[in-house]
Amino acid sequence: MAVEGRRRFVRHRSEIVINAPLDTVWKLQTDVERRPHWQTPVETSQRLDRGPFRRGSAFRWTVPVPPNPSTPATRLEITSTVRQIERGACLRWTGPAIGEGLRIDGIHVWNFTRVKGGVRVSTEETHTGAQVEADVPTATAILREGLEAWLRDLKSAAESRAGHRPR
């Protein structure tokens, strides 16, 4: 947990090495409409603009959220807008996640680095909102679990497409 002025927020950072070409990993991550095919919790995902995935591109996606001490079970609708993109290297988006009795504002950063054996994907996400402030430990745990699951799903999908067995 961190405190910025009087506002509290949660942040988590995680990384994984994926035994697949950078282009494969990048295409999976930026083809947001296909995300429900490989990312387990994503129910729907829709681009809100046309053309190449670029700064200003937006997409809306939904994920279920189990009940926790701060909120009832709900379905989050997340509208993400790309704020920074450097093909094959960096991706940052921001946006709200809104569900019944829940609003989280997030900033999500992805970095992709070629390394021996594939690609190191690191991700960091920051959440703010009343529910985050109300229960920082639970919000931190949910964020951590979500990011680590996302990385595992990305690794599995990329390595499968590249013809490698996940490690």
Residue pairs with C-beta under 8 A, 6 or more apart in sequence:
1 8
1 9
1 10
1 136
1 140
2 8
2 9
2 10
2 11
3 9
7 128
7 133
8 128
8 132
8 133
8 136
9 126
9 127
9 128
9 132
10 126
10 127
10 132
10 136
10 139
10 140
10 143
11 124
11 125
11 126
11 127
11 143
12 124
12 125
12 140
12 143
12 144
12 147
13 122
13 123
13 124
14 122
14 123
14 124
14 144
14 147
14 148
14 151
15 120
15 121
15 122
15 123
15 151
16 120
16 121
16 151
16 152
16 154
16 155
17 115
17 117
17 118
17 119
17 120
17 121
18 25
18 118
18 119
18 120
18 121
18 154
18 155
18 158
18 159
19 117
19 118
19 159
19 162
19 164
19 166
19 167
20 118
20 119
20 158
20 159
20 161
20 162
20 164
21 118
21 119
21 162
22 88
22 112
22 114
22 119
23 88
24 158
24 161
24 162
25 112
25 119
25 121
25 154
25 158
26 87
26 88
26 112
28 34
28 38
28 154
28 157
28 158
28 161
29 91
29 110
29 112
29 121
29 154
30 53
30 91
31 53
32 45
32 47
32 53
32 59
32 61
33 45
33 46
33 47
33 59
34 45
35 42
35 45
35 61
36 42
36 43
36 44
36 45
38 153
38 154
38 156
38 157
39 150
39 153
39 154
39 157
40 149
40 153
41 63
41 64
41 146
41 149
42 61
42 62
42 63
43 61
43 62
43 63
43 64
43 75
44 60
44 61
44 62
45 59
45 60
45 61
45 62
46 59
46 60
46 61
47 57
47 58
47 59
48 57
48 58
48 59
48 60
48 79
49 56
49 57
49 58
51 57
53 82
53 85
54 82
54 85
55 82
55 83
55 84
55 85
56 81
56 82
57 81
57 82
58 79
58 80
58 81
58 82
58 95
59 79
59 80
60 77
60 78
60 79
60 80
61 77
61 78
61 80
62 75
62 76
62 77
62 78
63 75
63 76
63 78
64 73
64 74
64 75
64 76
65 71
65 73
65 74
65 75
65 76
65 99
65 102
65 142
66 73
67 73
68 135
68 138
68 142
69 135
69 138
70 131
70 134
70 135
70 138
70 139
71 99
71 100
71 101
71 102
71 131
72 100
72 101
74 99
74 100
74 101
74 102
75 99
75 100
76 97
76 98
76 99
76 102
76 104
77 97
77 98
77 99
78 95
78 96
78 97
78 98
78 106
79 95
79 96
80 93
80 94
80 95
80 108
81 93
81 94
81 95
82 91
82 92
82 93
83 92
83 93
83 94
84 90
84 91
84 92
85 91
85 92
88 112
89 111
89 112
89 113
90 109
90 110
90 111
90 112
91 109
91 110
91 112
92 107
92 108
92 109
92 110
93 107
93 108
94 105
94 106
94 107
94 108
95 105
95 106
96 103
96 104
96 105
96 106
97 103
97 104
97 105
97 106
101 131
102 129
102 131
103 129
103 130
103 131
104 127
104 128
104 129
104 131
104 132
105 127
105 128
105 129
106 125
106 126
106 127
106 128
107 125
107 126
108 123
108 124
108 125
109 123
109 124
109 125
110 121
110 122
110 123
111 120
111 121
111 122
111 123
112 119
112 120
112 121
113 119
113 120
113 122
119 158
121 151
121 154
121 155
123 147
123 150
123 151
125 143
125 147
127 139
127 143
131 139
132 139
155 166
156 166
159 165
159 166
160 166
